[in-house]
Amino acid sequence: MERKTTRRKFMTQLGTAAGVMASGVPPIVAQVPAAKDHRAGFLRRPDAEVFYEVSGTGPALVFAHGSGGNYLSWWQQVPHFAARFTCVTFSHRTFAPSTEVPEGSGHAAFASDLGALLDHLGIADTVLIGQSMGGRTCLTYALENPRRVRGLVMASTLGGVDYSTIRLPDPARATAWTHAAERNVVELAKKGVLSGAGLRMAREQPALNYLYRQIDDMTDAARKERRAKTELSVPRPTVDDIRRLAVRTLWLTGEEDLNVFPGASVALASVMPDAKVESVPRAAHSVHFERAETFNRVVDAFLRTL
C-alpha cells in the first residue's frame, strides 16, 4: 500500500530541520535518487503497519534504526549508497510513522517484521545494517536466517546480548567506563541532550543535534514505553549464538559512546568466525548520524569484502 503523502510530509520535516549547508543545497535534496528508483508504503501485519522506503538499485542494503530514531535516521546514508545499492529503510512498529494496535506484539515482532518486509520486497539476500536497538533486530534475523544475510553491520550495539555474560578483555577499563558513563548521562539529561546524540554533537553540530531530537520526538512517549515493556519479554541472543554465526560481520563503534561499552564489541567480534571492529574517534552512540562521512566510508570498505 503506497503512501506518497506520508513520505512527502516526513521528507518535508527532514528538509526543514536539516537546514541548508554552506553550498546552499541540503544534501538530501542534492543527491536524492531518481523518482523511478524510489517507492514507499506500509507493510500490513496482523497487528501493525510497518512503514518502509526503497531507494536506488542494485544489491540490497537494509537499515534498522535505534530507539531514538525511525526510518529518517538514515538520511545521510541513503543518498550515499542508493546509486549502487537498493537501500531499504523502515520504522520499527511502535515508531512513527508505523502503527500498532494497543495490545500488539511490540519488540517481540521486530525480527519477524523484518523478514516479512524482505519477503514483501522480494529480497532473497541482503546486507543488514543495524544501529543500537536495530542491531538486535538484525542479529536476531541473521541468527534465524543466516543464508539470507550476505553481511552484517552492528553499529553501536551488542545485538541484545546480555552485557554481564560477555568476557571482557579489560574488566577494570569496563568498570571505569560504566561509572563515567552513568555520571555523564545524568549530566547530559540536565543539559537536555539525548545520550544517543552525545555532548560533542550538541556542542559542535547544534543543527544536527536539533534534527536528531526532532526525529526522536516523532515517536511519542507512550509508544516508546510500550516498546520498552515488550522488549523485556524477548529472549536475548547469547554469546554462544554469536560464536556460531558464520555471517561476515563488522562491529562499528564510537569511542565516546555512553550507551554501549566499545570494548564489548571487541569481545564479541573476537569469538566470531568472520568479524572485525572499527572504532571511530570523536563519535558517540550514533556514529551514522554524527560522523556520517566516516561511517559511510567504513561501511563501503566492508561491502567491498563481501
C-alpha positions as CSV (number, residue, x, y, z in Angstrom):
1,M,0.0,0.0,0.0
2,E,1.8,3.1,-1.2
3,R,1.5,6.3,0.9
4,K,3.1,9.1,-1.1
5,T,1.6,11.8,1.0
6,T,3.1,10.4,4.2
7,R,6.5,10.3,2.6
8,R,6.2,13.9,1.4
9,K,5.2,15.0,4.9
10,F,8.2,13.4,6.6
11,M,10.7,14.4,4.0
12,T,9.5,18.0,4.3
13,Q,10.1,17.8,8.1
14,L,13.5,16.4,7.5
15,G,14.5,19.1,4.9
16,T,13.3,21.9,7.2
17,A,15.1,20.6,10.2
18,A,18.3,19.8,8.4
19,G,18.7,23.3,7.1
20,V,20.9,24.4,4.2
21,M,24.6,23.6,4.1
22,A,27.3,26.0,3.0
23,S,26.7,25.2,-0.6
24,G,23.1,26.4,-0.2
25,V,21.6,23.0,-1.1
26,P,20.6,20.4,1.6
27,P,22.4,17.2,0.7
28,I,19.2,15.1,0.9
29,V,17.9,17.2,-2.0
30,A,21.1,17.4,-3.9
31,Q,21.7,13.6,-4.0
32,V,18.2,12.2,-3.7
33,P,17.7,9.1,-6.0
34,A,15.6,9.5,-9.1
35,A,11.9,9.1,-8.5
36,K,11.7,5.9,-10.7
37,D,14.1,4.3,-8.2
38,H,12.1,5.2,-5.1
39,R,8.9,3.9,-3.5
40,A,7.3,3.9,-0.1
41,G,4.5,2.2,1.6
42,F,3.1,0.4,4.6
43,L,3.5,-3.4,5.1
44,R,0.4,-4.8,6.7
45,R,1.0,-7.1,9.6
46,P,-1.7,-8.9,11.7
47,D,-1.4,-6.3,14.5
48,A,0.6,-3.5,12.9
49,E,1.5,-1.5,9.8
50,V,5.3,-1.1,9.1
51,F,6.3,1.9,7.1
52,Y,9.2,1.5,4.6
53,E,11.0,3.2,1.8
54,V,13.1,1.7,-1.0
55,S,15.6,3.8,-2.9
56,G,18.1,3.0,-5.6
57,T,19.0,-0.1,-7.5
58,G,21.5,-3.0,-7.0
59,P,22.2,-5.4,-4.2
60,A,20.1,-4.8,-1.1
61,L,21.2,-2.9,2.0
62,V,18.6,-2.8,4.8
63,F,19.0,-0.2,7.6
64,A,17.4,-0.8,11.0
65,H,17.3,2.3,13.3
66,G,17.8,2.6,17.1
67,S,15.4,3.5,19.8
68,G,16.0,7.2,19.3
69,G,15.1,7.2,15.6
70,N,13.0,5.9,12.7
71,Y,13.4,5.4,9.0
72,L,14.6,9.0,8.6
73,S,17.7,8.3,10.8
74,W,19.5,7.1,7.7
75,W,19.1,10.3,5.7
76,Q,22.9,10.6,5.3
77,Q,23.3,7.0,4.2
78,V,20.6,6.6,1.6
79,P,21.9,9.3,-0.7
80,H,25.4,7.9,-0.5
81,F,24.6,4.3,-1.2
82,A,21.5,4.5,-3.4
83,A,23.5,5.0,-6.7
84,R,24.9,1.5,-6.2
85,F,22.6,-0.4,-3.9
86,T,18.9,-0.9,-3.2
87,C,18.5,0.9,0.1
88,V,15.6,-0.2,2.3
89,T,14.8,1.9,5.4
90,F,11.8,1.3,7.7
91,S,10.4,2.3,11.0
92,H,10.0,-0.5,13.5
93,R,6.4,-1.0,14.7
94,T,5.7,1.5,17.5
95,F,8.0,4.0,15.8
96,A,6.4,6.8,13.7
97,P,5.0,6.6,11.1
98,S,4.5,2.8,11.6
99,T,1.5,1.9,13.7
100,E,0.5,-1.0,16.0
101,V,-2.7,-1.9,17.9
102,P,-2.6,-1.2,21.6
103,E,-2.1,-4.9,22.6
104,G,0.3,-5.6,19.7
105,S,3.4,-7.8,19.9
106,G,5.8,-4.8,20.1
107,H,9.5,-5.7,20.3
108,A,8.8,-9.4,20.0
109,A,7.8,-8.9,16.4
110,F,10.7,-6.8,15.2
111,A,12.7,-9.6,13.6
112,S,9.7,-11.3,12.0
113,D,8.5,-7.9,10.7
114,L,12.0,-7.6,9.0
115,G,11.6,-11.0,7.5
116,A,8.1,-10.2,6.2
117,L,9.3,-6.9,4.7
118,L,12.1,-8.7,2.9
119,D,9.7,-11.2,1.5
120,H,7.3,-8.5,0.5
121,L,10.0,-6.7,-1.4
122,G,11.3,-9.9,-3.0
123,I,14.8,-9.6,-1.4
124,A,16.4,-13.1,-1.2
125,D,19.6,-12.0,0.4
126,T,20.9,-8.7,1.9
127,V,23.4,-6.8,4.0
128,L,21.8,-5.8,7.3
129,I,23.0,-2.5,8.9
130,G,21.6,-2.1,12.4
131,Q,22.3,0.7,14.9
132,S,21.7,0.2,18.7
133,M,18.2,-1.3,19.1
134,G,18.2,-2.1,15.4
135,G,21.2,-4.2,15.8
136,R,19.2,-6.6,17.9
137,T,16.6,-6.8,15.1
138,C,19.3,-7.6,12.6
139,L,21.2,-10.0,14.7
140,T,18.1,-12.0,15.6
141,Y,17.1,-12.2,12.0
142,A,20.6,-13.2,10.9
143,L,20.7,-16.0,13.5
144,E,17.4,-17.3,12.2
145,N,18.2,-16.8,8.5
146,P,22.0,-16.9,8.0
147,R,21.7,-18.0,4.4
148,R,19.7,-14.8,3.5
149,V,22.2,-12.4,5.1
150,R,25.3,-11.6,3.0
151,G,26.9,-9.4,5.6
152,L,26.0,-7.8,8.9
153,V,27.0,-4.3,10.3
154,M,26.5,-3.9,14.0
155,A,26.8,-0.2,14.8
156,S,26.9,0.9,18.5
157,T,25.1,-2.2,19.6
158,L,25.5,-5.6,21.3
159,G,22.6,-7.0,19.4
160,G,20.7,-7.7,22.6
161,V,23.4,-9.9,24.2
162,D,23.4,-9.6,28.0
163,Y,26.4,-7.4,28.8
164,S,27.1,-9.3,32.0
165,T,27.7,-12.5,30.0
166,I,30.4,-11.1,27.8
167,R,34.0,-11.9,28.8
168,L,35.7,-8.5,28.5
169,P,39.4,-8.2,27.8
170,D,39.9,-5.4,30.3
171,P,37.4,-5.6,33.2
172,A,38.9,-2.7,35.0
173,R,38.5,-0.4,32.0
174,A,34.9,-1.6,31.6
175,T,34.1,-0.8,35.2
176,A,35.7,2.7,34.9
177,W,33.7,3.3,31.7
178,T,30.4,2.2,33.4
179,H,30.9,4.7,36.3
180,A,31.9,7.5,34.0
181,A,29.0,6.8,31.6
182,E,26.5,6.8,34.3
183,R,27.7,10.2,35.6
184,N,27.8,11.7,32.1
185,V,24.3,10.5,31.1
186,V,22.9,12.3,34.2
187,E,24.8,15.5,33.2
188,L,23.5,15.2,29.6
189,A,20.0,15.0,30.9
190,K,20.4,18.1,32.9
191,K,21.5,19.9,29.7
192,G,18.6,18.5,27.7
193,V,20.9,16.4,25.5
194,L,20.0,12.9,24.5
195,S,22.6,10.3,25.4
196,G,22.2,8.8,21.9
197,A,23.4,12.1,20.4
198,G,26.1,13.0,23.0
199,L,27.5,16.2,24.2
200,R,30.0,16.6,21.3
201,M,27.3,16.6,18.7
202,A,25.2,19.1,20.7
203,R,28.2,21.4,21.1
204,E,29.9,21.1,17.7
205,Q,27.0,20.4,15.4
206,P,23.9,22.0,17.0
207,A,21.8,21.8,13.8
208,L,22.5,18.1,13.5
209,N,21.7,17.7,17.2
210,Y,18.4,19.5,16.7
211,L,17.5,17.2,13.8
212,Y,18.3,14.2,16.0
213,R,15.9,15.3,18.7
214,Q,13.2,16.1,16.1
215,I,13.4,12.6,14.7
216,D,13.3,11.2,18.2
217,D,10.2,13.3,19.1
218,M,8.3,11.9,16.2
219,T,7.6,8.8,18.3
220,D,5.5,9.8,21.4
221,A,6.4,8.7,24.9
222,A,3.5,6.2,25.1
223,R,4.8,4.2,22.1
224,K,8.4,4.2,23.5
225,E,7.2,3.0,26.8
226,R,5.1,0.2,25.2
227,R,8.1,-0.9,23.1
228,A,10.4,-0.9,26.2
229,K,8.0,-3.1,28.1
230,T,7.7,-5.7,25.4
231,E,11.5,-5.8,25.0
232,L,11.9,-7.3,28.4
233,S,9.9,-10.4,27.4
234,V,12.0,-11.1,24.2
235,P,14.7,-13.9,24.6
236,R,18.2,-12.4,24.2
237,P,20.8,-13.7,21.7
238,T,23.7,-15.3,23.6
239,V,27.5,-15.3,23.3
240,D,27.2,-18.9,22.1
241,D,24.8,-17.8,19.4
242,I,27.3,-15.2,18.2
243,R,30.1,-17.8,18.2
244,R,28.2,-19.9,15.7
245,L,27.2,-17.1,13.4
246,A,29.2,-17.5,10.2
247,V,28.0,-14.3,8.5
248,R,30.8,-11.8,7.9
249,T,30.3,-9.0,10.5
250,L,31.5,-5.5,11.0
251,W,31.2,-4.1,14.6
252,L,31.4,-0.3,14.3
253,T,31.7,1.7,17.5
254,G,32.1,5.3,18.6
255,E,35.0,5.9,21.0
256,E,32.8,8.3,23.1
257,D,29.7,6.0,23.3
258,L,27.9,6.4,26.7
259,N,25.3,3.7,25.9
260,V,27.4,0.7,24.8
261,F,30.9,0.0,26.1
262,P,33.1,-0.2,22.9
263,G,35.2,-2.9,24.4
264,A,32.2,-5.3,24.5
265,S,32.0,-5.2,20.7
266,V,35.7,-6.1,20.5
267,A,35.0,-9.1,22.8
268,L,32.0,-10.3,20.7
269,A,33.9,-9.9,17.5
270,S,36.8,-12.0,18.9
271,V,34.6,-15.1,19.3
272,M,33.0,-14.9,15.8
273,P,34.3,-16.9,12.8
274,D,34.5,-13.8,10.5
275,A,34.3,-10.4,12.2
276,K,36.2,-7.2,12.6
277,V,35.9,-4.0,14.6
278,E,36.2,-0.4,13.5
279,S,36.3,2.4,16.1
280,V,35.5,6.0,15.2
281,P,37.1,8.8,17.2
282,R,35.2,11.9,18.4
283,A,31.9,10.0,18.0
284,A,29.3,8.9,20.5
285,H,26.5,6.4,20.2
286,S,25.1,7.4,16.8
287,V,28.2,7.3,14.5
288,H,26.0,7.2,11.4
289,F,24.4,10.5,12.4
290,E,27.3,12.4,14.0
291,R,30.2,11.2,11.7
292,A,28.2,10.1,8.6
293,E,31.2,10.6,6.1
294,T,33.4,8.3,8.2
295,F,30.5,5.8,8.8
296,N,29.8,5.6,5.1
297,R,33.4,5.1,4.2
298,V,33.9,2.3,6.7
299,V,30.8,0.5,5.6
300,D,31.8,1.0,1.9
301,A,35.1,-0.7,2.7
302,F,33.3,-3.6,4.4
303,L,30.9,-4.0,1.5
304,R,33.9,-4.4,-0.9
305,T,35.0,-7.5,1.1
306,L,31.7,-9.3,0.5
